[in-house]
Amino acid sequence: MSKITVSLIKADVGGYPGHSSVHPALIETAESKLAQAKKSGALIDFRVLACGDDLELIMSHKKGCDNGEVHGLAWETFEEATEVAKKLKLYGAGQGPCLPMPSAATSGAWGPVWPRWSSRSAQPSR
């Protein structure tokens, strides 16, 4: 049996209005990006959700925990959503992903909240 990893990665790319929710255009942007990844075989499946003003990406794949390719896909998705948020002049658009990912990820520039780059794989019970 091959292992499947479920990764949940979230970011605040711009609130609508304020910190209350995510604009539908941001969800559509993320869904489009992840649909391309699913079509290419990078993901098994995905779901884009919102909790408050956080855009959340749930992705299933066979690449294992903390995989750079999956995290890179999430980063690119958040960058595209941020550009849409800026065009729509949403609250706080662009405040999260403001540094290059390797620099920010190693220095902890965003503090303990953004981004949460971790995933945990479920181990089958025996």
Long-range contacts (C-beta under 8 A, 24 or more apart in sequence): 1-124, 2-62, 3-62, 3-64, 3-121, 3-123, 3-124, 4-44, 4-60, 4-61, 4-62, 4-121, 4-122, 5-60, 5-61, 5-62, 5-63, 5-64, 5-65, 5-67, 5-70, 5-119, 5-120, 5-121, 5-122, 6-58, 6-59, 6-60, 6-119, 6-120, 6-121, 6-122, 7-57, 7-58, 7-59, 7-60, 7-61, 7-67, 7-70, 7-71, 7-74, 7-119, 8-56, 8-57, 8-58, 8-59, 8-119, 9-56, 9-57, 9-59, 9-70, 9-71, 9-74, 9-115, 9-116, 9-117, 9-119, 10-51, 10-54, 10-55, 10-56, 10-57, 10-115, 10-116, 11-54, 11-55, 11-74, 11-78, 11-81, 11-96, 11-97, 11-114, 11-115, 12-53, 12-54, 12-55, 12-92, 12-95, 12-96, 12-114, 13-55, 13-78, 13-81, 13-82, 13-85, 13-93, 13-94, 13-96, 13-97, 14-53, 14-81, 14-82, 14-85, 14-86, 14-88, 14-90, 14-91, 14-92, 14-93, 14-94, 15-52, 15-53, 15-90, 15-91, 15-92, 16-53, 16-88, 16-90, 16-91, 17-91, 18-53, 18-91, 19-52, 19-53, 19-91, 19-92, 20-52, 20-53, 21-50, 21-52, 21-53, 22-50, 22-53, 22-54, 22-55, 23-84, 23-85, 23-88, 23-90, 25-84, 25-88, 26-55, 26-81, 26-84, 26-85, 26-90, 27-55, 29-77, 29-80, 29-81, 29-84, 30-55, 30-57, 30-77, 30-80, 30-81, 33-73, 33-76, 33-77, 33-80, 34-59, 34-73, 34-77, 37-73, 42-69, 42-70, 42-73, 43-70, 43-73, 53-91, 53-92, 55-81, 64-121, 65-119, 65-120, 65-121, 66-117, 66-118, 66-119, 67-119, 70-119, 71-117, 72-101, 74-115, 74-117, 75-101, 75-115, 78-115
